[in-house]
């Protein structure tokens, strides 16, 4: 069952002050009347229509001025939205009106209903985009949105140079062990050659040594002279020195 009411406040999707609308009886009884958003349509309440119309005009004028100033301020801003993207710059997902409204509140403390942000389709590419705003029935504005990747996108030149640098690094790393092995091998070869050259010399030196004669063939030592003879020899040797 429907009932007719007079709205005392602006209700999106239903009407504004002084509008006479028909709604479900339960909706009017359980929500509109307790919240003082509407009053029953009666002769006594019709007398309030003029006051409601004046209130509506004042509200709409205030909203118009507020939205006009907001449109001027927003047109000078650049809203930054960061998203996840691959190395090739392709975005994961898309930027929606709700995300833009959240960033406006976070970055500039501007509360804007996402329904006033007009997007023909979600943004799916990095870079700057100009978005249309439907702030009021008679006020429209624009907003610049810059979409950036959370991870830096590698430049093509840097990508091309990176593999070459990596290859050079690997080549240098590969050469170092080989150089050390060659030097080590040369040192070992020189050491072995020196050892080999020294061994024949030792063998020749050993070959030059005369073999010892057997004990039986050795000449017998002369017997020592008595002590008296040795004393005489010493005296004879000292006398010529004194004569000189």
PyMOL commands that set and color helices and strands:
alter all, ss='L'
color gray80, all
select helices_A, chain A and resi 25-32+43-46+49-74+97-108+114-116+156-208+215-217+227-243
alter helices_A, ss='H'
color red, helices_A
select strands_A, chain A and resi 2-7+20-24+38-40+78-83+117-118+127-136+139-149
alter strands_A, ss='S'
color yellow, strands_A
deselect
rebuild
show_as cartoon
